[in-house]
Amino acid sequence: MKFDPMRILAVSNFYDSHGGGLERVAAQLNREFVAAGCDVAWAASDSDGLPENPARLIGLRCVNPTEKLTGLPMPIPDPRSIAQLRKAIRNADAVVIHDALYVTSILAMIFAKTEKKPTVMIQHIGVIPFANSLLNFIMRLANLVVTRPMMDTADRLAFISATVRDDLLGKPPRRRSMLVFNGVDQSVFNDRQRFTRGETRAQWGLPLNATLAIFVGRFVEKKGLRVLRLLAKQRPDVQFALFGQGPIDPREWGLANVHPLGQQPQERIADLYRAADMLLLPSVGEGYPLVVQEAMACGLPVICGNDSAKADPTASRWLSGVNIDLADPQSSAARCSAAIDALVDLPIDTAAMARYAAKAYNWRQMASTLLNSLR
């Protein structure tokens, strides 16, 4: 007997053309859902153009007034796009929602409940601490009046980080949920050198013998860009290569040891991971940044915020967690500087770390867990 494939609608804030980790996770999960035989549609803001993906793309016309002001993207769809979203949910068998606080996520949950469609919500982030006290209050209020009701409403709830789960559900958690770590594309992110360290650095015009720290992410406040700028001032002996884009422009810092490299293909980032000395991600309010897991798979030591370092309790032995306080970037930069020195004095077992990442972070396994919960 032949069965029709499950029709899944995935809803995220943006497509992966926006450059954020959440969107990259959504893109990869959709590929896995399609590979598993599902009929997949993907609704997201089309403000950065439509990417290549085997899912059918439902581009929503949105405005995004908050990202330049606060670093937080908040795409708000127009009436026609809201109608598109509702129609897509009506035609789906199940809805996968990425994060609670986005307007598109809230609308998707409301429409899914109205149409009696099962939902799984994947929560990527928890509490985001800001330097601004008003933004901190707004964030706490939003989690209280939006995130918690969204979690309670979802038929299935998944977290990509143990720290985010503990932040939002308490310890022990107040309801059942799944802990599903993001996967890693092992064909790209691995510890097998394609080029020598010198060849890769030469391709980017980077010094061969200097300590090289890599940053990958959106150029926004919550990613720790102020901390990074102060750290680069404190440590002229360290070179900083920055992959990404956003409202903050590191070229304006005027620092000779800072090299903004824009957005690049994953293969090129992986090459530089294998030629660098550390990934540096002084961010806050993260779940388990995908770039951390990818760096681990390449055998690259990682310095990151404490919450990210504890996201996978088994992996925390290899990660250098730092207390990042955006309200005190100078002290945060000093702690990052000490972490850089500690990595030199007490190297980690990068081979064991890469083996663990290759075994533990699997896209197919993540997608299978989510699909089974919907079935």
VMD Tcl script that draws the C-alpha trace (Angstrom):
set ca {
  {0.00 0.00 0.00}
  {1.35 3.42 -0.94}
  {1.01 6.27 1.53}
  {1.07 9.98 0.71}
  {4.15 11.74 2.14}
  {3.75 13.83 5.27}
  {3.25 17.47 4.33}
  {5.40 19.62 6.59}
  {5.45 23.41 6.79}
  {8.62 24.84 8.35}
  {8.44 28.42 9.64}
  {11.52 30.50 10.50}
  {12.31 34.20 10.77}
  {14.47 34.33 7.61}
  {15.95 32.03 4.99}
  {19.58 31.01 5.33}
  {20.52 33.76 2.87}
  {20.20 36.08 5.91}
  {23.33 34.49 7.37}
  {22.16 33.48 10.86}
  {22.62 30.15 12.60}
  {18.90 29.52 13.21}
  {18.16 29.89 9.51}
  {21.01 27.53 8.59}
  {19.55 24.93 10.95}
  {16.11 25.32 9.37}
  {17.59 24.95 5.89}
  {19.46 21.76 6.74}
  {16.51 20.19 8.54}
  {14.33 20.85 5.51}
  {16.84 19.02 3.33}
  {16.69 16.06 5.69}
  {12.88 16.11 5.81}
  {12.79 16.01 2.01}
  {15.36 13.20 1.94}
  {13.11 11.27 4.35}
  {10.28 11.45 1.81}
  {8.29 14.38 3.22}
  {6.59 17.08 1.16}
  {8.15 20.19 2.67}
  {7.29 23.88 2.36}
  {9.32 26.62 4.04}
  {7.84 30.01 4.98}
  {10.20 32.85 5.95}
  {10.93 36.50 5.22}
  {12.19 36.98 1.67}
  {14.10 40.19 2.49}
  {17.49 38.63 1.66}
  {16.38 36.78 -1.46}
  {15.42 33.14 -1.89}
  {18.06 30.45 -1.30}
  {18.52 27.09 -2.97}
  {16.65 24.42 -1.05}
  {14.65 21.31 -2.00}
  {11.70 22.59 0.04}
  {9.07 24.72 -1.69}
  {9.79 28.30 -0.66}
  {6.98 30.58 0.51}
  {8.62 34.00 0.62}
  {6.88 36.38 3.03}
  {7.13 40.11 2.43}
  {8.19 41.60 5.75}
  {9.55 44.75 7.36}
  {12.37 44.37 9.89}
  {12.54 47.59 11.94}
  {14.40 46.34 15.01}
  {17.60 44.71 13.77}
  {19.58 47.88 13.13}
  {18.40 49.40 16.43}
  {18.85 46.43 18.77}
  {20.62 43.69 16.81}
  {17.50 41.53 17.12}
  {15.74 40.72 13.84}
  {11.96 40.89 13.98}
  {10.41 40.40 10.51}
  {6.78 41.53 10.44}
  {4.75 40.19 7.48}
  {2.30 42.27 5.49}
  {-1.41 41.26 5.27}
  {-0.98 39.36 2.01}
  {1.88 37.32 3.46}
  {-0.16 36.57 6.59}
  {-2.84 35.14 4.32}
  {-0.16 33.10 2.49}
  {1.05 31.69 5.79}
  {-2.44 30.67 6.88}
  {-3.11 28.96 3.55}
  {0.19 27.07 3.81}
  {-0.72 25.83 7.28}
  {-4.16 24.77 6.08}
  {-2.45 22.64 3.41}
  {0.07 21.05 5.80}
  {-0.15 17.93 7.95}
  {2.23 19.32 10.58}
  {4.07 22.56 11.36}
  {7.68 22.96 12.52}
  {8.26 26.36 14.17}
  {11.75 27.72 14.82}
  {11.80 29.84 18.01}
  {8.90 31.47 19.82}
  {9.43 35.21 19.79}
  {9.09 36.01 16.09}
  {5.83 37.39 14.73}
  {5.83 34.74 12.00}
  {6.19 32.03 14.68}
  {3.34 33.42 16.76}
  {1.05 33.63 13.74}
  {2.01 30.11 12.68}
  {1.14 28.73 16.12}
  {-2.22 30.54 16.17}
  {-3.13 29.30 12.68}
  {-1.95 25.76 13.43}
  {-4.18 25.60 16.51}
  {-7.12 27.06 14.59}
  {-6.66 24.48 11.83}
  {-5.96 21.68 14.37}
  {-2.53 20.90 12.89}
  {0.14 19.28 15.13}
  {3.14 21.45 15.94}
  {6.71 20.97 17.08}
  {8.51 24.10 18.26}
  {12.31 24.13 18.24}
  {13.62 26.67 20.73}
  {17.09 27.89 19.80}
  {17.65 30.76 22.25}
  {16.80 31.51 25.86}
  {17.25 34.74 27.81}
  {19.31 37.36 25.93}
  {21.08 39.78 28.32}
  {21.53 43.28 26.88}
  {23.73 46.14 28.04}
  {20.59 48.32 27.99}
  {18.37 47.81 31.07}
  {15.18 48.68 29.15}
  {15.92 46.01 26.54}
  {16.60 43.53 29.34}
  {13.18 44.27 30.83}
  {11.49 43.92 27.43}
  {13.27 40.58 26.85}
  {12.18 39.17 30.20}
  {8.63 40.38 29.63}
  {8.56 38.87 26.12}
  {9.66 35.49 27.45}
  {6.97 35.67 30.12}
  {4.04 36.68 27.92}
  {5.08 35.07 24.61}
  {7.73 32.34 24.91}
  {6.14 30.49 27.83}
  {2.62 30.42 26.33}
  {4.09 29.34 22.98}
  {5.97 26.48 24.68}
  {2.82 25.44 26.55}
  {0.78 25.50 23.33}
  {3.20 23.46 21.19}
  {2.30 19.78 20.88}
  {5.99 18.88 20.95}
  {8.83 21.02 22.28}
  {12.50 20.64 21.35}
  {15.64 22.44 22.54}
  {19.02 22.55 20.83}
  {20.78 23.38 24.10}
  {20.60 22.08 27.68}
  {21.20 25.60 29.04}
  {18.29 27.06 27.05}
  {16.05 24.24 28.27}
  {17.06 24.89 31.87}
  {16.58 28.67 31.48}
  {13.06 28.33 30.12}
  {11.73 25.16 31.79}
  {13.66 25.17 35.06}
  {15.75 22.39 36.54}
  {14.26 19.83 36.66}
  {12.16 20.87 33.61}
  {8.47 21.55 34.28}
  {7.30 19.70 31.16}
  {8.52 17.01 28.79}
  {10.71 18.10 25.91}
  {13.36 16.82 23.53}
  {17.04 17.78 23.53}
  {18.17 17.61 19.89}
  {21.62 18.95 19.07}
  {22.18 20.53 15.67}
  {23.99 18.41 13.15}
  {27.26 19.08 11.35}
  {27.94 18.51 7.66}
  {30.83 16.09 8.06}
  {31.71 16.31 4.36}
  {32.68 19.96 4.93}
  {33.51 20.29 8.62}
  {36.15 17.71 9.54}
  {39.78 17.67 10.62}
  {41.14 16.54 7.26}
  {43.40 19.23 5.79}
  {42.75 20.20 2.16}
  {45.63 22.69 2.17}
  {48.57 23.36 4.44}
  {48.17 25.95 7.19}
  {50.40 28.33 5.26}
  {48.54 27.88 1.97}
  {45.17 28.62 3.55}
  {46.36 31.70 5.39}
  {48.09 32.98 2.25}
  {44.78 32.75 0.36}
  {43.34 35.30 2.80}
  {46.47 37.42 3.15}
  {46.83 36.47 6.83}
  {50.17 36.20 8.69}
  {51.54 32.66 8.80}
  {53.01 32.61 12.32}
  {50.68 34.91 14.28}
  {47.98 33.57 16.62}
  {44.76 33.56 14.59}
  {41.27 33.77 16.12}
  {38.16 33.25 13.98}
  {34.73 34.82 14.55}
  {31.70 33.61 12.57}
  {28.26 35.17 12.99}
  {26.06 38.20 12.56}
  {27.76 41.53 13.27}
  {25.33 42.54 16.04}
  {25.60 43.47 19.72}
  {24.49 40.15 21.20}
  {27.29 38.37 19.32}
  {29.79 40.37 21.40}
  {31.15 42.71 18.73}
  {31.98 45.42 21.31}
  {33.87 42.85 23.35}
  {35.67 41.71 20.22}
  {36.71 45.25 19.31}
  {38.14 45.91 22.77}
  {39.89 42.52 22.78}
  {41.53 43.28 19.44}
  {42.81 46.56 20.95}
  {44.16 44.73 24.00}
  {45.82 41.97 21.95}
  {47.69 43.38 18.94}
  {49.66 40.11 18.97}
  {46.52 38.21 17.88}
  {44.98 38.38 14.40}
  {41.17 38.31 14.18}
  {39.40 37.03 11.04}
  {35.69 37.85 11.02}
  {33.18 36.05 8.80}
  {29.68 37.52 8.58}
  {27.69 40.67 8.04}
  {25.34 42.94 9.93}
  {24.65 46.51 11.07}
  {28.02 46.79 12.86}
  {30.95 47.35 10.47}
  {34.32 46.17 11.89}
  {36.11 48.02 9.07}
  {35.29 51.23 10.95}
  {37.33 50.12 13.97}
  {40.60 51.01 12.23}
  {42.47 48.04 13.72}
  {45.22 46.46 11.62}
  {44.80 43.04 13.30}
  {41.07 42.80 12.44}
  {40.23 41.27 9.05}
  {36.51 41.37 8.06}
  {36.08 38.67 5.39}
  {32.33 38.97 4.72}
  {30.07 35.99 4.08}
  {31.85 33.03 2.54}
  {31.03 29.48 1.41}
  {31.13 26.91 4.17}
  {34.05 25.08 2.55}
  {36.27 28.16 2.76}
  {35.34 28.80 6.39}
  {36.16 25.18 7.23}
  {39.57 25.54 5.55}
  {40.40 28.54 7.72}
  {39.15 26.72 10.84}
  {41.82 24.10 10.14}
  {44.47 26.82 9.73}
  {43.51 28.89 12.79}
  {44.27 28.65 16.50}
  {40.78 29.18 17.97}
  {37.18 30.12 17.33}
  {36.23 33.15 19.41}
  {32.50 33.76 19.96}
  {31.93 36.22 22.86}
  {28.15 36.10 22.47}
  {25.25 36.03 24.93}
  {21.75 34.57 24.85}
  {22.81 31.76 22.53}
  {21.61 28.21 22.51}
  {24.33 26.05 21.04}
  {25.77 28.04 18.13}
  {26.17 25.86 15.07}
  {29.56 27.43 14.38}
  {30.85 26.07 17.71}
  {29.94 22.51 16.71}
  {31.43 22.96 13.24}
  {34.68 24.31 14.68}
  {34.84 21.33 17.05}
  {34.44 18.94 14.12}
  {37.41 20.65 12.45}
  {39.55 20.21 15.58}
  {39.59 23.95 16.36}
  {39.63 25.01 20.04}
  {36.68 27.21 21.04}
  {36.34 30.19 23.39}
  {32.69 31.15 23.88}
  {30.15 32.41 26.41}
  {29.49 30.22 29.44}
  {25.96 29.29 28.35}
  {27.19 28.03 24.99}
  {30.04 26.10 26.63}
  {27.52 24.21 28.80}
  {24.95 23.57 26.07}
  {26.13 19.99 25.60}
  {27.27 18.73 29.02}
  {29.40 15.99 27.43}
  {31.27 18.44 25.18}
  {31.88 21.09 27.85}
  {35.24 19.50 28.77}
  {36.67 20.76 25.47}
  {35.12 24.25 25.42}
  {36.56 27.34 27.12}
  {33.60 29.16 28.68}
  {33.92 32.85 29.53}
  {31.56 35.08 31.52}
  {30.44 37.65 28.93}
  {28.76 40.80 30.29}
  {27.70 43.19 27.56}
  {27.27 45.94 30.17}
  {30.98 45.59 31.00}
  {32.70 44.84 27.67}
  {36.14 45.89 28.96}
  {36.19 43.22 31.68}
  {34.66 40.68 29.32}
  {37.45 41.35 26.82}
  {40.04 40.88 29.58}
  {38.52 37.50 30.46}
  {38.63 36.48 26.79}
  {42.28 37.52 26.67}
  {43.03 35.31 29.69}
  {41.21 32.42 27.97}
  {43.44 32.85 24.91}
  {46.54 32.53 27.10}
  {45.07 29.53 28.94}
  {44.61 27.67 25.66}
  {48.32 28.12 24.94}
  {49.35 27.00 28.45}
  {46.96 24.03 28.63}
  {46.09 22.72 25.14}
  {42.98 20.56 24.74}
  {42.74 17.17 23.04}
  {41.50 18.43 19.70}
  {41.52 14.98 18.08}
  {39.17 13.58 20.75}
  {36.95 16.65 20.39}
  {36.69 16.21 16.62}
  {35.85 12.51 16.99}
  {33.09 13.32 19.47}
  {31.59 16.01 17.21}
  {31.61 13.62 14.25}
  {29.68 11.04 16.28}
  {27.29 13.22 18.30}
  {26.16 15.93 15.85}
  {24.14 14.35 13.06}
  {21.51 16.13 10.93}
  {19.74 12.92 9.93}
  {19.41 11.82 13.54}
  {18.05 15.26 14.54}
  {15.49 15.25 11.71}
  {14.45 11.67 12.48}
  {13.79 12.52 16.14}
  {11.58 15.45 15.15}
  {9.67 13.47 12.51}
  {9.04 10.62 14.94}
  {7.61 13.07 17.45}
  {5.15 14.33 14.85}
  {4.13 10.85 13.75}
}
mol new
graphics top color blue
foreach p $ca { graphics top sphere $p radius 0.5 }
foreach p [lrange $ca 0 end-1] q [lrange $ca 1 end] { graphics top cylinder $p $q radius 0.2 }
display resetview
